[in-house]
Amino acid sequence: MPGVAVAVTKGTEIIHAAGHGETASGEPVTADTSMAVASVSKSFPPWKADQPRC
């Protein structure tokens, strides 16, 4: 099963961080698991998270 690490923040505070699933090698994913981002970051919106969206 593919894995994902998720973090919920409020300002600069981490409210919740967790990992779910497994890595390609079968290790469990945790909040501290390193992930390869590659070109995925291109799809992130250009607005800053602390500014309201239109």
ABEGO torsion letter per residue (X at the ends): XBBBBBBBBBEABBABBBBBEBBAAGBBBBAABBBBAEAAAAABBABBAABBBX
